[in-house]
Amino acid sequence: MTEKKKTEAFLAAISYAGDVEAKRIKEEADRRAEERVIAAREEARAEAESRLGRDIARAEARAAARAAEAEAEFTAEVAKEREEAVTRILGRAENKLVWFTATADYEKYMKDAAAKIADLTKDEEDRVILIRREDEKLAPAVSKAAGGIKVEVSDRVKLGGLICDSRGMVCDLSFGTAVREMRSAASRGLSSCEEAAR
């Protein structure tokens, strides 16, 4: 082989090796570029998901706070309306009790209540039946129905009815206490309804 052909073969071999190396470098560069693009896309996607997750969490927290606030306002409004209804109903009941104390049936009620109290407190000492000032005229009939128990006027009895006080016990058949107990029962019932609604 001539010197010229050797040189041409050497140059062709170098050119071929250069082409192979250039192709390898280009493929490696393309692979790395693709990996960087994929990594950048993954990073961008992860950041977007993270940002979206934070935005969703903030939106959910705001919505939950608004819902809780609305529920609290609604519960307060319902409780207020219920309390107003209880007050109206018990106000009407008090008015009926006031009306009842002006009827002839009231004296019978007082005598029956006095007899019941006398029976309930028969083992008690120092019994006193308390009535309101407006019922003072009924004191003799109440005492007689109670088997002679002493009857006194007291500010403890407001709407009517009577209370028997002794050392061992108090027997309260007054209308004021009955209304207070109805209000308390209604309040407990409202609280139970509110708890059940939650």
Backbone as CSV, one residue per row, in Angstrom:
resi,resn,N_x,N_y,N_z,CA_x,CA_y,CA_z,C_x,C_y,C_z
1,MET,0.841,-1.136,0.000,0.000,0.000,0.000,0.906,1.223,0.000
2,THR,0.467,2.153,-0.738,1.305,3.339,-0.900,1.080,4.257,0.293
3,GLU,2.017,5.175,0.359,1.981,6.124,1.479,0.695,6.943,1.414
4,LYS,0.295,7.295,0.267,-0.902,8.097,0.083,-2.127,7.298,0.515
5,LYS,-2.157,6.038,0.164,-3.316,5.219,0.519,-3.340,4.969,2.027
6,LYS,-2.150,4.838,2.613,-2.074,4.645,4.063,-2.623,5.894,4.768
7,THR,-2.221,7.040,4.241,-2.675,8.302,4.850,-4.181,8.427,4.682
8,GLU,-4.696,8.104,3.508,-6.124,8.187,3.262,-6.877,7.204,4.161
9,ALA,-6.332,6.010,4.328,-6.968,5.016,5.197,-6.936,5.491,6.645
10,PHE,-5.775,6.093,7.049,-5.646,6.590,8.417,-6.650,7.716,8.651
11,LEU,-6.754,8.632,7.660,-7.683,9.756,7.775,-9.134,9.239,7.779
12,ALA,-9.385,8.243,6.969,-10.738,7.676,6.940,-11.052,7.025,8.282
13,ALA,-10.053,6.333,8.861,-10.265,5.690,10.170,-10.490,6.752,11.237
14,ILE,-9.674,7.814,11.188,-9.827,8.890,12.179,-11.188,9.553,11.979
15,SER,-11.558,9.789,10.730,-12.843,10.425,10.434,-13.987,9.550,10.947
16,TYR,-13.849,8.240,10.679,-14.883,7.307,11.139,-14.939,7.314,12.673
17,ALA,-13.769,7.243,13.329,-13.729,7.254,14.801,-14.312,8.561,15.312
18,GLY,-13.984,9.672,14.607,-14.530,10.978,15.001,-16.040,10.993,14.855
19,ASP,-16.519,10.412,13.726,-17.972,10.358,13.523,-18.647,9.512,14.604
20,VAL,-18.035,8.370,14.925,-18.590,7.488,15.964,-18.602,8.225,17.303
21,GLU,-17.479,8.888,17.619,-17.380,9.612,18.899,-18.365,10.780,18.912
22,ALA,-18.478,11.485,17.800,-19.408,12.616,17.723,-20.845,12.121,17.902
23,LYS,-21.120,10.968,17.239,-22.465,10.395,17.371,-22.727,9.995,18.821
24,ARG,-21.719,9.384,19.457,-21.865,8.971,20.865,-22.066,10.198,21.752
25,ILE,-21.274,11.239,21.525,-21.388,12.466,22.325,-22.764,13.095,22.113
26,LYS,-23.210,13.129,20.861,-24.524,13.707,20.559,-25.634,12.899,21.228
27,GLU,-25.536,11.555,21.144,-26.543,10.703,21.788,-26.541,10.913,23.303
28,GLU,-25.329,11.012,23.879,-25.211,11.238,25.333,-25.794,12.603,25.684
29,ALA,-25.496,13.609,24.876,-26.020,14.955,25.133,-27.543,14.957,24.994
30,ASP,-28.053,14.282,23.970,-29.504,14.190,23.784,-30.160,13.476,24.961
31,ARG,-29.499,12.364,25.403,-30.036,11.608,26.539,-30.075,12.478,27.792
32,ARG,-28.964,13.197,28.051,-28.917,14.077,29.228,-29.935,15.211,29.111
33,ALA,-30.047,15.771,27.912,-31.026,16.847,27.709,-32.440,16.327,27.966
34,GLU,-32.705,15.126,27.459,-34.030,14.526,27.673,-34.265,14.260,29.152
35,GLU,-33.227,13.749,29.845,-33.361,13.510,31.287,-33.627,14.814,32.026
36,ARG,-32.929,15.893,31.608,-33.148,17.193,32.255,-34.564,17.704,31.979
37,VAL,-35.027,17.524,30.756,-36.388,17.949,30.415,-37.397,17.158,31.240
38,ILE,-37.186,15.829,31.332,-38.092,14.980,32.117,-38.046,15.394,33.580
39,ALA,-36.816,15.631,34.115,-36.675,16.042,35.519,-37.344,17.392,35.743
40,ALA,-37.159,18.320,34.796,-37.774,19.644,34.919,-39.292,19.532,34.894
41,ARG,-39.788,18.660,33.985,-41.239,18.443,33.925,-41.760,17.847,35.233
42,GLU,-41.045,16.862,35.768,-41.435,16.225,37.034,-41.416,17.243,38.169
43,GLU,-40.368,18.049,38.201,-40.253,19.064,39.237,-41.398,20.079,39.118
44,ALA,-41.684,20.504,37.884,-42.777,21.452,37.654,-44.118,20.830,38.037
45,ARG,-44.310,19.556,37.666,-45.543,18.866,38.017,-45.678,18.730,39.533
46,ALA,-44.572,18.336,40.212,-44.599,18.185,41.670,-44.889,19.525,42.343
47,GLU,-44.264,20.590,41.844,-44.504,21.924,42.401,-45.951,22.344,42.171
48,ALA,-46.464,22.082,40.981,-47.854,22.426,40.670,-48.810,21.643,41.568
49,GLU,-48.546,20.342,41.742,-49.396,19.520,42.617,-49.326,20.027,44.049
50,SER,-48.125,20.379,44.493,-47.960,20.887,45.849,-48.719,22.199,46.029
51,ARG,-48.556,23.111,45.056,-49.246,24.398,45.108,-50.754,24.177,45.058
52,LEU,-51.185,23.276,44.181,-52.609,22.969,44.073,-53.130,22.368,45.384
53,GLY,-52.336,21.471,45.961,-52.732,20.869,47.236,-52.870,21.925,48.331
54,ARG,-51.907,22.866,48.386,-51.987,23.938,49.388,-53.205,24.817,49.131
55,ASP,-53.448,25.130,47.841,-54.613,25.953,47.495,-55.910,25.252,47.868
56,ILE,-55.975,23.950,47.584,-57.171,23.173,47.927,-57.351,23.131,49.441
57,ALA,-56.255,22.899,50.177,-56.335,22.839,51.642,-56.813,24.183,52.200
58,ARG,-56.264,25.291,51.663,-56.705,26.611,52.126,-58.176,26.841,51.795
59,ALA,-58.577,26.461,50.589,-59.976,26.634,50.184,-60.894,25.789,51.067
60,GLU,-60.477,24.547,51.351,-61.288,23.680,52.216,-61.377,24.258,53.622
61,ALA,-60.256,24.790,54.130,-60.265,25.373,55.478,-61.187,26.589,55.521
62,ARG,-61.115,27.438,54.482,-62.005,28.607,54.438,-63.465,28.169,54.359
63,ALA,-63.726,27.163,53.531,-65.110,26.669,53.395,-65.608,26.070,54.711
64,ALA,-64.741,25.306,55.383,-65.128,24.705,56.667,-65.394,25.790,57.706
65,ALA,-64.554,26.833,57.721,-64.752,27.931,58.677,-66.065,28.648,58.388
66,ARG,-66.349,28.897,57.104,-67.605,29.561,56.740,-68.804,28.689,57.122
67,ALA,-68.677,27.387,56.877,-69.772,26.470,57.209,-70.001,26.438,58.724
68,ALA,-68.912,26.395,59.498,-69.046,26.373,60.960,-69.671,27.670,61.459
69,GLU,-69.265,28.785,60.869,-69.828,30.082,61.249,-71.325,30.130,60.922
70,ALA,-71.673,29.662,59.732,-73.088,29.651,59.331,-73.899,28.734,60.239
71,GLU,-73.329,27.576,60.588,-74.030,26.641,61.470,-74.217,27.253,62.855
72,ALA,-73.182,27.948,63.354,-73.283,28.586,64.674,-74.354,29.670,64.657
73,GLU,-74.391,30.464,63.581,-75.414,31.505,63.466,-76.810,30.877,63.406
74,PHE,-76.944,29.813,62.616,-78.232,29.138,62.492,-78.669,28.561,63.846
75,THR,-77.737,27.898,64.534,-78.049,27.307,65.837,-78.466,28.392,66.823
76,ALA,-77.767,29.541,66.800,-78.118,30.644,67.698,-79.510,31.181,67.366
77,GLU,-79.801,31.328,66.078,-81.121,31.812,65.668,-82.217,30.837,66.085
78,VAL,-81.969,29.548,65.869,-82.962,28.534,66.245,-83.164,28.533,67.761
79,ALA,-82.055,28.612,68.511,-82.161,28.622,69.972,-82.947,29.844,70.439
80,LYS,-82.687,30.994,69.812,-83.407,32.214,70.180,-84.903,32.058,69.868
81,GLU,-85.220,31.533,68.684,-86.627,31.335,68.318,-87.304,30.350,69.263
82,ARG,-86.592,29.278,69.619,-87.173,28.296,70.551,-87.404,28.925,71.912
83,GLU,-86.419,29.695,72.385,-86.553,30.352,73.687,-87.734,31.318,73.667
84,GLU,-87.879,32.059,72.569,-89.025,32.975,72.449,-90.342,32.195,72.445
85,ALA,-90.355,31.044,71.777,-91.569,30.218,71.749,-91.894,29.706,73.148
86,VAL,-90.861,29.233,73.868,-91.075,28.750,75.237,-91.598,29.882,76.108
87,THR,-91.009,31.067,75.964,-91.446,32.220,76.763,-92.898,32.568,76.456
88,ARG,-93.264,32.551,75.167,-94.660,32.838,74.790,-95.616,31.801,75.384
89,ILE,-95.256,30.538,75.224,-96.130,29.458,75.703,-96.275,29.514,77.218
90,LEU,-95.132,29.683,77.914,-95.211,29.735,79.374,-95.889,31.016,79.843
91,GLY,-95.760,32.084,79.085,-96.481,33.322,79.416,-97.979,33.099,79.346
92,ARG,-98.406,32.392,78.301,-99.843,32.066,78.195,-100.268,31.145,79.352
93,ALA,-99.383,30.201,79.708,-99.709,29.295,80.820,-99.837,30.089,82.122
94,GLU,-98.925,31.039,82.337,-99.011,31.874,83.546,-100.315,32.676,83.554
95,ASN,-100.677,33.219,82.393,-101.937,33.973,82.310,-103.128,33.081,82.651
96,LYS,-103.112,31.842,82.178,-104.207,30.914,82.490,-104.229,30.582,83.986
97,LEU,-103.035,30.466,84.578,-102.971,30.199,86.015,-103.527,31.382,86.809
98,VAL,-103.181,32.596,86.381,-103.723,33.791,87.046,-105.247,33.787,86.920
99,TRP,-105.741,33.473,85.726,-107.182,33.404,85.518,-107.801,32.328,86.416
100,PHE,-107.134,31.159,86.492,-107.636,30.041,87.292,-107.754,30.426,88.767
101,THR,-106.788,31.217,89.279,-106.832,31.581,90.704,-108.033,32.469,91.027
102,ALA,-108.690,33.011,89.999,-109.866,33.859,90.223,-111.167,33.075,90.083
103,THR,-111.079,31.754,89.882,-112.295,30.954,89.705,-112.648,30.218,90.999
104,ALA,-113.876,29.699,91.037,-114.324,28.913,92.193,-113.563,27.584,92.266
105,ASP,-113.094,27.084,91.135,-112.352,25.815,91.128,-111.016,25.927,91.859
106,TYR,-110.488,27.146,91.953,-109.190,27.338,92.621,-109.264,26.960,94.101
107,GLU,-110.348,27.338,94.761,-110.479,26.992,96.185,-110.505,25.468,96.358
108,LYS,-111.195,24.776,95.464,-111.220,23.307,95.522,-109.814,22.758,95.299
109,TYR,-109.098,23.317,94.309,-107.718,22.882,94.052,-106.859,23.064,95.309
110,MET,-106.988,24.209,95.955,-106.176,24.492,97.154,-106.503,23.506,98.280
111,LYS,-107.771,23.192,98.468,-108.155,22.228,99.509,-107.606,20.839,99.186
112,ASP,-107.729,20.425,97.917,-107.209,19.114,97.508,-105.686,19.060,97.667
113,ALA,-105.020,20.136,97.290,-103.557,20.186,97.413,-103.146,20.151,98.888
114,ALA,-103.890,20.841,99.749,-103.590,20.843,101.191,-103.758,19.439,101.771
115,ALA,-104.823,18.736,101.365,-105.044,17.359,101.842,-103.904,16.455,101.366
116,LYS,-103.478,16.633,100.122,-102.375,15.829,99.580,-101.083,16.110,100.355
117,ILE,-100.818,17.380,100.622,-99.609,17.753,101.373,-99.672,17.181,102.784
118,ALA,-100.821,17.242,103.403,-100.960,16.703,104.760,-100.633,15.217,104.772
119,ASP,-101.085,14.503,103.747,-100.801,13.066,103.660,-99.318,12.811,103.402
120,LEU,-98.712,13.595,102.487,-97.291,13.405,102.150,-96.358,13.737,103.315
121,THR,-96.776,14.668,104.164,-95.895,15.135,105.248,-96.378,14.680,106.619
122,LYS,-97.207,13.657,106.661,-97.817,13.252,107.946,-96.806,12.877,109.015
123,ASP,-95.615,12.438,108.632,-94.608,12.056,109.614,-93.671,13.205,109.975
124,GLU,-93.884,14.358,109.393,-93.015,15.518,109.631,-93.545,16.340,110.796
125,GLU,-92.617,17.013,111.467,-92.995,17.902,112.572,-92.901,19.349,112.105
126,ASP,-93.544,20.207,112.838,-93.487,21.652,112.587,-93.842,21.994,111.141
127,ARG,-94.909,21.410,110.651,-95.333,21.699,109.281,-96.051,23.044,109.227
128,VAL,-95.755,23.782,108.133,-96.436,25.053,107.885,-96.760,25.091,106.393
129,ILE,-97.985,25.435,106.074,-98.370,25.597,104.666,-98.270,27.084,104.339
130,LEU,-97.564,27.366,103.237,-97.377,28.748,102.808,-98.256,29.025,101.596
131,ILE,-98.940,30.179,101.631,-99.783,30.607,100.519,-99.429,32.059,100.170
132,ARG,-99.900,32.523,99.047,-99.631,33.909,98.649,-100.624,34.837,99.344
133,ARG,-100.266,36.110,99.416,-101.095,37.098,100.106,-102.513,37.146,99.521
134,GLU,-102.633,37.022,98.202,-103.951,37.099,97.562,-104.869,35.950,97.984
135,ASP,-104.297,34.880,98.536,-105.093,33.707,98.937,-105.342,33.657,100.446
136,GLU,-105.049,34.751,101.150,-105.175,34.765,102.611,-106.589,34.408,103.070
137,LYS,-107.576,34.789,102.291,-108.977,34.485,102.649,-109.251,32.974,102.630
138,LEU,-108.397,32.204,101.897,-108.571,30.747,101.824,-107.865,30.006,102.965
139,ALA,-107.108,30.733,103.783,-106.294,30.099,104.832,-107.109,29.174,105.743
140,PRO,-108.261,29.576,106.255,-109.015,28.668,107.135,-109.437,27.374,106.419
141,ALA,-109.908,27.490,105.169,-110.352,26.294,104.429,-109.158,25.388,104.115
142,VAL,-108.010,25.973,103.780,-106.802,25.191,103.473,-106.333,24.478,104.741
143,SER,-106.300,25.182,105.870,-105.864,24.574,107.137,-106.786,23.419,107.520
144,LYS,-108.087,23.610,107.360,-109.051,22.556,107.697,-108.840,21.341,106.801
145,ALA,-108.657,21.556,105.480,-108.441,20.451,104.534,-107.141,19.716,104.835
146,ALA,-106.173,20.421,105.424,-104.874,19.822,105.738,-104.865,19.226,107.141
147,GLY,-106.016,19.139,107.781,-106.081,18.520,109.107,-105.545,19.425,110.195
148,GLY,-105.659,20.753,110.000,-105.267,21.693,111.042,-103.835,22.194,110.942
149,ILE,-103.132,21.874,109.860,-101.765,22.406,109.702,-101.863,23.927,109.622
150,LYS,-100.905,24.602,110.291,-100.859,26.061,110.302,-100.625,26.582,108.880
151,VAL,-101.327,27.684,108.512,-101.200,28.303,107.186,-100.711,29.730,107.369
152,GLU,-99.664,30.082,106.604,-99.099,31.434,106.672,-98.956,32.013,105.266
153,VAL,-98.965,33.343,105.196,-98.731,34.055,103.934,-97.214,34.167,103.737
154,SER,-96.756,33.947,102.493,-95.319,34.015,102.205,-95.071,34.558,100.805
155,ASP,-93.986,35.302,100.667,-93.575,35.798,99.347,-92.988,34.679,98.486
156,ARG,-92.728,33.529,99.059,-92.212,32.396,98.280,-93.241,31.873,97.284
157,VAL,-94.519,32.117,97.577,-95.582,31.675,96.678,-96.014,32.897,95.873
158,LYS,-95.802,32.840,94.561,-96.055,34.016,93.717,-97.340,33.896,92.892
159,LEU,-97.469,32.854,92.107,-98.602,32.749,91.181,-99.829,32.078,91.787
160,GLY,-99.650,31.336,92.830,-100.741,30.589,93.427,-100.242,29.213,93.835
161,GLY,-101.161,28.404,94.358,-100.751,27.102,94.857,-100.230,27.244,96.273
162,LEU,-99.523,26.220,96.721,-99.015,26.280,98.092,-97.732,25.477,98.258
163,ILE,-97.055,25.779,99.358,-95.815,25.089,99.711,-95.953,24.670,101.163
164,CYS,-95.557,23.438,101.459,-95.525,22.984,102.852,-94.067,22.890,103.261
165,ASP,-93.727,23.584,104.320,-92.352,23.624,104.800,-92.315,22.964,106.173
166,SER,-91.387,22.060,106.363,-91.194,21.436,107.673,-89.700,21.242,107.864
167,ARG,-89.311,20.753,109.012,-87.875,20.538,109.260,-87.283,19.504,108.317
168,GLY,-88.030,18.480,108.005,-87.480,17.366,107.238,-87.605,17.484,105.734
169,MET,-88.575,18.279,105.266,-88.780,18.334,103.816,-89.585,19.550,103.411
170,VAL,-89.551,19.823,102.126,-90.377,20.869,101.540,-91.205,20.217,100.453
171,CYS,-92.494,20.443,100.492,-93.393,19.910,99.479,-93.971,21.109,98.738
172,ASP,-93.562,21.283,97.494,-93.881,22.497,96.745,-94.916,22.203,95.661
173,LEU,-96.133,22.687,95.863,-97.192,22.574,94.869,-97.596,23.974,94.385
174,SER,-96.608,24.885,94.349,-96.900,26.249,93.905,-96.832,26.317,92.387
175,PHE,-97.614,27.230,91.827,-97.652,27.381,90.370,-96.341,27.953,89.836
176,GLY,-95.731,28.852,90.605,-94.455,29.446,90.178,-93.382,28.392,89.983
177,THR,-93.301,27.444,90.922,-92.318,26.360,90.800,-92.654,25.475,89.606
178,ALA,-93.944,25.221,89.405,-94.352,24.390,88.256,-93.928,25.053,86.939
179,VAL,-94.106,26.379,86.845,-93.711,27.090,85.625,-92.198,27.046,85.459
180,ARG,-91.449,27.256,86.554,-89.969,27.181,86.482,-89.515,25.797,86.033
181,GLU,-90.170,24.756,86.551,-89.810,23.389,86.155,-90.137,23.132,84.686
182,MET,-91.266,23.691,84.219,-91.593,23.550,82.791,-90.553,24.264,81.927
183,ARG,-90.132,25.461,82.349,-89.109,26.208,81.604,-87.800,25.430,81.588
184,SER,-87.435,24.870,82.727,-86.195,24.093,82.816,-86.265,22.853,81.924
185,ALA,-87.409,22.170,81.958,-87.588,20.981,81.110,-87.535,21.361,79.641
186,ALA,-88.146,22.485,79.298,-88.122,22.940,77.907,-86.694,23.274,77.493
187,SER,-85.938,23.924,78.381,-84.542,24.263,78.072,-83.706,23.004,77.897
188,ARG,-83.925,22.026,78.788,-83.183,20.762,78.638,-83.568,20.078,77.338
189,GLY,-84.855,20.109,77.014,-85.328,19.512,75.758,-84.744,20.210,74.560
190,LEU,-84.641,21.538,74.624,-84.035,22.294,73.519,-82.571,21.946,73.395
191,SER,-81.889,21.845,74.537,-80.462,21.486,74.482,-80.283,20.117,73.875
192,SER,-81.148,19.167,74.231,-81.054,17.823,73.671,-81.282,17.840,72.173
193,CYS,-82.256,18.651,71.726,-82.535,18.770,70.285,-81.339,19.364,69.561
194,GLU,-80.710,20.374,70.171,-79.561,21.009,69.533,-78.396,20.029,69.448
195,GLU,-78.196,19.245,70.510,-77.110,18.250,70.491,-77.389,17.207,69.411
196,ALA,-78.644,16.782,69.301,-78.993,15.763,68.294,-78.804,16.307,66.889
197,ALA,-79.016,17.608,66.709,-78.885,18.215,65.382,-77.434,18.284,64.951
198,ARG,-76.531,18.268,65.915,-75.114,18.387,65.565,-74.573,17.117,65.104
